[in-house]
Amino acid sequence: MKLRRDVFQAIADPTRRAIISLLAINAMTPTAIAENFDYSRQTISKHIQILTECEILEQEQKGREIYYQLNPHGMREIAEFIEPFRKHWDDQFNKLEQVMKSHQSKQ
Amino acid sequence: MEQKTKVHAENGPQEITVTRTFDLPVELLFKAYTKPELVEQWMGNTVIKLENKPHGSYRFEKKDSNGQVVFSAHGTIHDLKENQLITRTFEMDNAGFPAQLEFLEFGSIDDSKSHLNIKMVFRSVEDRDNMLKLPFAYGLNMAHSQLQTIMEKLKQ
């Protein structure tokens, strides 16, 4: 079976979003990540695996331990995907503000 | 610099939340959504119908300079509470997107500032992601038609 993974699958789950927030501060081992949750180690491993497949996380071997850290390219992909949409709304709302301010001063 | 308009697509698998703070009292912000002549000015669409009441409906469209309809959208207003809330559906015509559910929450910050929180709920994650990709094309079209209008004015 071919896995279909994209960045939005990575952030669709609250536990995975919590993992991303944790790793935004510093790189952590799977054990250290799992200690922050009440879920089984296996559940957390599965989430880490999905995040890695989505290229949101990357591994780094330090001595005998594997550390996970955020992949800046993956995170940027999410931000860039949303940006045109945000820009569209920002332009519309700026216009709204402008229209209503002139409406207000006319009254 | 902190952005005035924020978009959160991670809140739920098939939702998008758009938030914005305005330098406007909440009454004016709400009016911008309910007075057809004002909606037309900031959205750049023609308001064909806008019934601001529970179980009302609305329809917007946009024509190019040749009178050809380039964008039309419609929906029903499920609920409306003045200066507080509009719950409505939204669907574009002939765009291949299913209807989406929208919760527009208006709030007052002080006498001159207000807050708008729009939560859009889509049929599926795929529909949401397609909607996020849309302004690329849509935004370009808007810019082009605006440019065209300006150029045509210059020609006169």
Interface residues (C-beta under 8 A of the other chain):
Chain A: D6 F8 Q9 I11 A12 D13 R17 I78 F81 I82 P84 F85 R86 K87 H88 W89 D90 D91 Q92 F93 N94 K95 L96 E97 Q98 V99 M100 K101 H103 Q104
Chain B: Q3 K4 T5 K6 V7 A9 E10 G12 P13 I16 V18 R20 F22 D23 L24 L28 L29 K31 A32 L38 Q41 W42 M43 G44 L116 V125 D129 M131 L132 K133 L134 P135 F136 Y138 G139
